[in-house]
């Protein structure tokens, strides 16, 4: 009862009704990380919201200025724990733009495969979180177990389950180990068969439809106005995908299908993830079938002594949660002069919260956050 997540304090009277203040997070099972909302409530209805950020602040952008170019590879994945690999690729791509180098084709495919594997892993975590937010823990437990199969593959490939540090300036650290492709195909087949079960447990479940339909509606125009990207943008009818509109890695060689819907509410966003999950499975298969042989990285010398010439570049990638963009400035030294990160969670987590949460019930907050795939470390970077 003493946890700040559950403490209620009377703060005002409004229309002869008591207004209470509730801390939703950072220490709350429905919160997606060390972040929170201070909610002013009458009964179970929210009347005002104040985002309560800062609990996870690590100063990523300023810290990168103090580290060697290659050292930051271990830092940037932490900006979004659930989907770390897009940060690696965006950061490395910005460096390569300043260096004016083009990495080998095989390295482009290896980056693409790991990006899409990370996307699957993040989708499973996100769908599981949405299930848990409405009490469907069986779906969450199954999706968590399936996600472990992908983490097993990452551990085999990189030695790490969560922060992979696979992409480096000039390419990737290592090639696929013997037997990896065969095992990856088996996992993809397993996940594809699981979709039937996911649908029955979650997406066709009347509880989900009742709880999510109409919740957190975002129009096509507002999605652009508020700066939404990724599946959230496409679920409001905007056919924008960085992989297609500004392609990178091996995506120019692959047929990426852009899926859109018109609903714009939490239910539509949930179904959007389900549809994109299936398309990602197909995309990994196409990448595996068409990946060329050859070198996996350029010879840039000792990366611990890498000097990047004066210049600046912006590189962006399509993560599972939306667009991650890295603006990198070099003064010609062994460390970045400036790095600025544009993540997808800031607009929803801070701006849309002001629009959506007032008049919402307390039990809808966790489901609303899960539907928008808000990643608090991205806000607190």
N, C-alpha and C positions, 0 to 999 in steps of 0.2 A: 504493500500500500504506500510505501515511502518513495517508490520509484517516480522520478519526474515525468515518466511517460503516462502515469495514471493519476497524477495529482490534479485535483479540481480546486479552484479557488474562486470565490465570488468576487466579481470586479465591478458590476454595475446593475442597475435596474433599467429595463426598457419595456414600456407599455405594461407596467406592473408585473413584468416577468423578470426573473433573475437571470443575468448573463454570467456564465461561468467561463473560465479559461482552462483549456485542456492542452497539455503538451502531448502531441502525437509524435512520438520519437523524441530523441534518437534511440531510446531504449524501448522499442515497441515491436512486437512480432510482425506487425503489418508494415513496418518501415523497411525500405530497401537499402539500408546502410546507415551510416552515422550522419543522419540528417533529420530534420523534423519540421513540423508545422505547429505554430502556436495558434490554436483554434479558439475563437470566442463562440460560445454555444448557448442556445436556449433549448433546454431539454436535450434531445439528440440531434437537433438541427444546427448546422454551422451558420453563423451570421457574419463572421469576419475571419480572415486567415492572415497569418504573417509567417512567411518562410523563415525557418530558424537554421540557417546554414552556419558553417564554420567549425563544426565538431571534427571534421576530417581534414581540415585545411593543412596541406603539406607544402604549399608554395612550389608546386612542380615547375612552373614556368621560370621562376627566378632561380630555383635550384639547378636547372639545366645549364644556366650560365656559368656555374661553378664547376662543372664536370666536363671531362673530355668528351669529344663527339661520340666515341664508341661507348663510354660509360652510361650515357643516357638511354642506351638500348635496354638496360635493366630497370630504368626509371619509368619510361613512358607507358608500359603496359598497365601500370597501376592506376592510370587515369580512368580506366573502365575495366574493373576486375572481371566482369562477366564475359567481355569480348575484348581481350587485350591486343590481339594481333593487328587490328587495323591501326592502332597507334604506332606500332613498330614500322609498318609499311609506309604510313604517311610521313613519319619523321625521316626515314631512310630515303624516301623518294624526294623530299625537299632537299636533302643533302646532295643527292645525285643530280638534281636540277642545277644546283649551284656549281657542282663539279663539271657539269655538261658531259655526263657519261651515260651510256645506255647499258643496262645489265644484260647478261646472256639470256636467250630465250627460255632455256630450261629453268633458270632462276625465276623468271616471270611466272612460269606455270607453277613452280613449287610455292611461290608466294600466294598465288591464287588459290591453290588447293588448301593451304593452311588457313587462309582468310575464310574460306567457305566452311572448313571444319569448325573454326572458331564461331562462325555464324550459327551453325547447327547447335553447338554447345550452348550458346547464349539464348537461342530460341527455346531450347529445352528448359533452361533455367527460368526464362520469362513465362513460358506457358505453365510451368509448375507453380510459379509464384502467383499467377492469376488463379489457378485452381485452389491454392491454399487460401487466397483472399476471400473466397466464397465458401470455404469449408470442404472442398473436394480433395481431401488429402491423399486418397488412393491414386489419383492422377498425378499429383505432385511426386509421390514416392516412386511411381513407375518412371516418370520422366527424369528424376534425379538418378535412378539406376541406369537408364539409357545414356544419360550424359556422361556417366563414368566410363562408358565404352569409348567415347571420343577422347576423354582425358587419358585413358590408357594408351591410345595411339599417340597422343602428343608426348606422353612420357617416353614412349619408345623412340620417337623421332628426335626429341630435343633434350630429354633428361629431366623435364619439368612438366608438371600437370597443369599449372595455372599460368604462370608467367614464362613464356616460352623462349623469348630472346632468340628467335630463329632467323629473322631478317637482320642483315647488317648492311652498312654502306657498301654497295657494289654487288649485292646478291644475297645469298643465304649461307648459313653456317655449314650445313652438311646435306648430302643427298639422302634419298630414301633408303632405309636399310632393307636387306633382303627379306622378302615376305611381307613387307609393309603394304604394298598395293593390294595383294590378295586379301589381307586382313581388313583393309579399309573397305573393299568391295563387300565383304561379309557384313560389316557393321552397317553399311548403307542399305543392304538388302533387309537386314533386321529392322532398321528404322522405318523403312518403307512399309513393311508388314505391320509395324506397330501403329501406323496411321489409322487403321481401322479401329483399334482399341482407343486411341486418343479421341477419335471422333465420337465414339459411344460414351466415353467417360466425361468428355468435356464439351466439345463443340456442338454436339447434338443434344446435350443435356438441357432440359427445360429450366433448371435452376440458373444456368449460365445465361440463357436468353432472357429470363425474367429480371435477373440482376443487372445485366449489362446493356440491354437494349435502351437506347436513348440517353445513356449515361455519358457525360462529358462530350457532347456533340461539338464537332469542329467542322465548319463549312469549308468548302473548297477555297474560298477567298481568305478566310481567317487562318487556314493552315499556312498560307503564304505570308500573310500579315504578321503572324506570330513567329515565323521562322522555323516551323516544323520541317523536318527532313525525314528521309527513309520511309519505313512502312507507315508511320503516322501520316506523312504527307500523301502517300499513295492511297491510303484508306479513305482519304477525303477527295479522291478523284484526280489528283495531280500526277501525271505519268513521268515523274522525274526520278532518275536513278543515276548516281555518279558513274557506276560501272558502264553505263551506256552513253550518257551525255558528255562525260569527260573521262573516257576509259584509260586505264592504267594496268600495270602488270600484264597478265595474259588475256584480260577481258576483250581486247580488240579482236582476238582470234576465236572467241566463243560467242555463241548465240544466246545472249542473256535476255530472257523474257521478262518484260516489265509488267507486273500484275497491278491492277488498280481496281478500286471499288468506289462506290458513291456514298455509302452510308455515313461515314464520318463519326460514328459513336464508338463506345468501348467494345461493343459486340463486333462491329465491323473491323476494328483494329485487331481483335483477337483472331478473327477468321483470316485477316490479312497475313498474320504471322504463320498460321497453319498452311496457307497456300504457298507462301514464300519458303517455308520449311521444305515442302515437297519439291519445289523448283530447285532449291539448293542441292538436294540429293542428286537431281539430274545433272546439275551444272558440274558437280565434282566428277561424276562419271564421264562427262564429255571432256573435262580437262585431263583426266587420267588417260583417256584413249588417244588424245591428240598431242600429249606432251612430248617434245623432241628430246633426243639425247644431246649431250654436250656439257659445256662448263656450267658451273653453278654460281660462280662469282668472278668478279674482276680482280686483278692483282693491284690493289691500292697500297701495297706495302704494309708496314706495321700499323694497324689501325689505332693502336695506343699512341702513335706519334702522328696521326693524321692531321694535316693542316688543310682547311677548306678555304679556297680563295675568297677575297672580298665579294660579296654579292648577297642577294636575297631571293627567296623563292617561296611559293605557296603550293602545297600539295594536299589533295583531299582524297578521301576514300569513302566507300559506302560500307558502314558497319551495320550490324544487326539492329542498331538503335537509331541510325541515321548517319548524317555526314560528319566525319571527323576531319578537320582541316588543320594543318600545321604551317604557320608562317615563321620561317627561319631566316635569321640574319647572321652573316659571318663578317668579321672584321679582318679575316685572313689568318686567324690564330688557330689554336688547338682546341678551343672551346666555342660554343655558340655565343654570339654577342647578345642576341635576343631570340626568344621563342615564344610565340603566342599560339594557344590552342583553342580552336572553335569546336566545341562538342555539341551533340544533339540534345542533351538533357536540360540545358539551361532554359530554353524557351518554355518547355512544358513545366519543369519543376518550379520555376519562379513566376513566369508571366501568366501561363494558363491557370495556375493554381488560384490566382486572384479572380479569374473569371468563372471558374468551374466550382470551386469548393463552397463558396457561400450558397446557402439554401440546400446544400447536399447533406445527407445523413452521415453520421460518423462511421457507420458500417460500410459506406461506399468509398471511403478515402483510399484504403489499401487496394481495392479493385481498380479504382481510377488510376492510381500510380502504376499498377502492373500493366494496365492497358496501354499506357504511354511509354512503358519501358524506361522509366526514369532511373538513371544511374548516378547516385549522389557524389561519388568521387569526381565525376566530370564537372559537377557544379562547384565543388570545393577544391578545384585545382589551383 
